[in-house]
């Protein structure tokens, strides 16, 4: 898991430092062209909304409290709550303007909160639900699909650049891997 943290952080730093570069501009333009006219993907934007992720986190916290998994409750609060705070701070620090297309969004663009907080929440949901089922691959596959749809919908809506979403996925995945590494090593005494 620590390797996952390192790889995601390195790729995130490349995205963070390169969003103004030529390769990022080419990537962003090509993804916009590929998704142009797609009327289905924007419908999935609700998956990364604050209401969906916040409400889902509250339900997950209630479930974990019911299962008496207080460490899990703390991890969800740190992951989703802390991830949301970090996302807002990063947007202000980077101050990348949103794409010059009509959309109903305010604020800055890098990194996508739908992508970053979405992948943290959906992977934490999969992690904790997989403790209570033997269908781990199915649970993680669904979580990754939901996180993917949440992020890519923002590019299809032209509310974010592809690099905003990629950066969000990378940083969110790094946070997830870090939290799970700490849980596995220090709490559950599993090999990381």
Steps between C-alpha positions, in 0.01 A plus 500: 500500500787739571614455141152607391536815711839582349401433140178702531680789670776511237243500218296762686804729533566459126140601432513785752819647358408430138143620458625812318728303269447405138440130572219588743340740254508234226356239737226734624404600143491139377283386788261793446479405130442133584222576748346783297132441444476219755166546670518196729815562706391834651209317664749328731621826655270445799726210607766750606276772637554618856150377587568150366850464644414671829177307539675177405776570752240559774329170415835318495590655838165385643558150363852485645379634836227233500771239435703662784783582261602832656836500319305474173285797600814705565656392168187602305494837677869558424480367144181662376493806728873565482504428129229759443689763702826419317320520165364847570841620622675359190254673269571836665877441498524390136232748382447340159206653318223268391456417130361785289171325431154564642452320831345586833813466711679757712851482634818359360557181306808306619440243648153365440319441827265254331802292399713541813241467776300259286781247472582532870138438600423220255822311573452537878144377455632198309773439758260491793221315318750238383558413867143371512479319164704250304441687172794739532573522126139589422485762777827664391403485132174680570681757716754572228225528238308750715816704564584494128151613398501771766824648371456458125153654518664827599709505183195411291318795661805716421516609863854356534796416283609136470818586693286634788320169519816291461666703776196446721499126444873476566500702820182333624644154430821595682297607804300175487815286472662690787198460730466130420874444547481657844188299585647172379836548669415664829140404565430170332863377516495379141801519275493820297 
